[in-house]
Each structure stands twice: as structure tokens, then as C-alpha cells.
């Protein structure tokens, strides 16, 4: 990931140093015995960009990405997402017992932050995915996106469970010699 991004509208430079990959260790208890699980936390550019809208100029486009359906997603800088992204390393350090929602894929999960009141679906949603790097022989979490919403993402399935519950399921489903 780049070390900084320049907002083409204002010319201001924004540091991305807080979005460097970093190791995180969480303790789970499969079979009742504690196991420390180290995961490497990665961040996508969606943590500080948003999709281009009709009012954005060509000069504002930082990235072009092809979606699964073949369409092109043009990404522009988003100061609000960038501001929130500065909180992500600390949010993940404290995530262990916090409630998270599973997505429609077992490896995808969501964490809701900064909701205005209990029971509200409004707030910042962190969309992340568990994964495996066979090359580096480690487990990873990739933060795919952060965005403020007034409703729940459609791909959320069921009720929330604490993060360590989802992590333990992923860990137990991940069979590797090096684990």
C-alpha cells in the first residue's frame, strides 16, 4: 500500500501509515484449551476511497477496479473514510469479545461501530474477510471496506456473535500442516 494519498481536489496529502499490515494475536479455546492465533491484518484501498459518482471528475479517480460482475469501479478519495480508518488498528486490537455479524460467505464478517443508540442499524460498518496465505503460512484478516450506513448490509446473515466465536470456526475449518 502507498504511504500517502493526495486529494486531487484540495491538493492535501494524507498519510496511510496507519494502514500498514500488522500482526494481531487473539486467544481462542477450541476443545477448552487456549490457543493463541496470530493473524496478519491487511487493509484495502476501500478504507479511504469510495465509488465515483457523477459529480466527480476524471482527475479525482485514484484507482479503477474490475468487480466480479465485470463492471469497472472507479475509486475517489473519501476524507470521512480516511478519518475513520485511523481508528481501525485499535478497533482490531480490542475486537476479541466484541459482537460481529457473519456475511453470506463464512469467511466474511462485519463489525458495526459508532451506532447512535442501542439497537440502531446506523453506524460505521467494517467489512472484513478471514483468509489463508499458504505462501507465508499464516492466517490473515483483510479489511475490505469501511462505510457509514443507515441500514445493515444485505449480506449479513443471522445475529451477531463475539469475534472469537467466528475466529474459532474459521480456525477449526482451516486445515493446514503449519497450523
C-alpha positions as CSV (number, residue, x, y, z in Angstrom):
1,X,0.0,0.0,0.0
2,X,1.2,3.5,-0.7
3,X,2.5,5.6,2.2
4,X,0.2,8.5,1.4
5,X,-2.6,9.7,-0.9
6,X,-3.1,13.1,-2.4
7,X,-6.6,14.5,-2.5
8,X,-6.7,15.9,-6.1
9,X,-9.5,18.4,-5.2
10,X,-7.7,20.1,-2.3
11,X,-4.1,19.1,-3.0
12,X,-3.7,17.9,0.6
13,X,-1.6,14.9,1.4
14,X,-2.9,12.2,3.7
15,X,-0.8,9.6,5.4
16,X,-1.6,5.9,5.0
17,X,1.0,4.7,7.6
18,X,-1.8,3.6,10.0
19,X,-2.9,1.2,7.3
20,X,0.3,-0.8,7.1
21,X,-0.2,-4.6,7.6
22,X,0.3,-5.7,11.2
23,X,0.2,-8.9,13.2
24,X,-2.7,-9.4,15.7
25,X,-2.9,-12.2,18.2
26,X,-6.2,-13.5,19.6
27,X,-6.8,-16.3,22.1
28,X,-9.4,-18.9,21.4
29,X,-10.3,-22.1,23.2
30,X,-11.0,-24.9,20.8
31,X,-11.8,-28.0,22.9
32,X,-11.4,-25.9,26.0
33,X,-7.6,-25.4,25.7
34,X,-6.3,-21.8,25.0
35,X,-4.6,-21.3,21.7
36,X,-3.0,-18.1,20.6
37,X,-3.9,-17.4,16.9
38,X,-1.8,-14.9,15.1
39,X,-3.4,-13.2,12.1
40,X,-1.9,-10.6,9.8
41,X,-4.2,-7.6,9.4
42,X,-4.3,-6.0,5.9
43,X,-6.3,-3.0,4.7
44,X,-7.7,-2.4,1.2
45,X,-7.9,1.0,-0.5
46,X,-11.6,0.9,0.2
47,X,-10.7,2.1,3.7
48,X,-10.0,5.5,2.3
49,X,-11.8,5.7,-1.0
50,X,-15.4,5.5,-2.3
51,X,-17.0,4.8,-5.6
52,X,-17.0,7.6,-8.1
53,X,-20.3,9.5,-8.5
54,X,-21.5,11.6,-11.4
55,X,-20.2,14.8,-9.8
56,X,-16.6,13.5,-9.5
57,X,-14.1,14.5,-12.2
58,X,-11.7,12.2,-14.1
59,X,-8.8,13.8,-12.1
60,X,-10.3,12.6,-8.8
61,X,-10.1,8.9,-9.8
62,X,-7.3,7.2,-7.9
63,X,-8.0,3.6,-8.9
64,X,-10.0,1.6,-11.3
65,X,-11.0,-1.9,-10.2
66,X,-13.0,-4.6,-12.0
67,X,-15.8,-6.0,-10.0
68,X,-16.9,-9.7,-10.0
69,X,-19.7,-8.8,-12.5
70,X,-17.2,-7.2,-14.9
71,X,-18.1,-3.6,-14.3
72,X,-15.4,-1.0,-13.5
73,X,-15.5,0.6,-10.1
74,X,-13.7,4.0,-10.1
75,X,-12.4,4.9,-6.7
76,X,-12.0,8.5,-5.4
77,X,-10.6,9.8,-2.1
78,X,-13.0,9.9,0.8
79,X,-11.9,12.0,3.8
80,X,-14.6,10.6,6.0
81,X,-13.4,7.0,5.4
82,X,-9.8,8.1,5.8
83,X,-10.6,9.7,9.2
84,X,-12.4,6.6,10.4
85,X,-9.6,4.3,9.1
86,X,-7.2,5.9,11.6
87,X,-9.3,4.0,14.3
88,X,-9.0,0.6,12.6
89,X,-5.8,-0.7,14.2
90,X,-7.1,0.0,17.7
91,X,-10.6,-1.4,16.9
92,X,-8.9,-4.7,15.8
93,X,-6.7,-4.8,18.9
94,X,-9.9,-4.7,21.0
95,X,-12.1,-6.9,18.8
96,X,-11.8,-10.2,20.6
97,X,-15.0,-10.2,22.6
98,X,-16.9,-7.6,20.5
99,X,-20.0,-8.6,18.6
100,X,-19.7,-9.2,14.8
101,X,-22.0,-10.4,12.1
102,X,-21.2,-13.1,9.7
103,X,-21.7,-12.4,6.0
104,X,-23.2,-14.6,3.3
105,X,-19.7,-16.2,2.9
106,X,-18.4,-17.9,6.1
107,X,-15.1,-16.0,5.8
108,X,-16.8,-12.6,5.7
109,X,-17.7,-10.7,8.8
110,X,-18.9,-7.2,9.7
111,X,-18.4,-5.1,12.8
112,X,-20.6,-2.1,13.5
113,X,-19.1,0.9,15.2
114,X,-20.3,4.3,16.4
115,X,-24.0,3.5,16.4
116,X,-26.1,6.4,17.8
117,X,-28.2,4.2,20.1
118,X,-28.6,0.6,21.2
119,X,-30.5,-1.4,18.5
120,X,-29.7,1.0,15.8
121,X,-28.5,-0.2,12.4
122,X,-26.9,3.1,11.7
123,X,-23.1,3.5,12.0
124,X,-19.8,2.6,10.5
125,X,-19.6,-0.9,9.2
126,X,-16.3,-2.6,8.8
127,X,-16.3,-5.4,6.3
128,X,-13.5,-7.9,6.7
129,X,-12.6,-11.4,5.4
130,X,-10.7,-14.2,7.0
131,X,-8.1,-15.8,4.7
132,X,-5.0,-18.0,4.5
133,X,-1.6,-17.2,3.0
134,X,-0.1,-20.6,2.1
135,X,3.0,-18.8,0.7
136,X,3.6,-17.1,4.1
137,X,2.0,-19.9,6.1
138,X,-0.2,-17.6,8.1
139,X,-3.8,-16.6,8.6
140,X,-5.0,-13.1,7.6
141,X,-7.8,-10.7,8.0
142,X,-8.3,-8.3,5.2
143,X,-10.4,-5.2,5.8
144,X,-12.2,-4.9,2.5
145,X,-14.2,-1.8,3.2
146,X,-15.4,0.7,5.8
147,X,-18.5,2.8,5.2
148,X,-21.2,4.7,7.1
149,X,-24.7,3.3,6.6
150,X,-28.2,3.9,8.0
151,X,-29.1,0.2,7.4
152,X,-27.5,-3.2,7.7
153,X,-25.6,-4.6,4.7
154,X,-27.8,-7.1,2.8
155,X,-25.2,-9.8,3.1
156,X,-25.4,-10.1,6.9
157,X,-26.7,-13.5,7.9
158,X,-28.2,-14.0,11.4
159,X,-27.5,-12.4,14.7
160,X,-24.2,-11.2,16.0
161,X,-21.7,-13.3,17.9
162,X,-18.5,-12.4,19.6
163,X,-15.5,-12.1,17.2
164,X,-13.7,-15.0,18.9
165,X,-16.6,-17.4,18.0
166,X,-16.2,-16.6,14.3
167,X,-12.4,-16.8,14.5
168,X,-12.7,-20.2,16.2
169,X,-15.0,-21.5,13.5
170,X,-12.6,-20.3,10.8
171,X,-9.6,-21.7,12.6
172,X,-11.2,-25.1,13.0
173,X,-12.3,-25.2,9.4
174,X,-8.8,-24.3,8.2
175,X,-6.7,-27.4,7.9
176,X,-3.0,-26.7,7.3
177,X,0.1,-28.6,8.3
178,X,1.7,-25.5,9.6
179,X,-1.2,-24.6,12.0
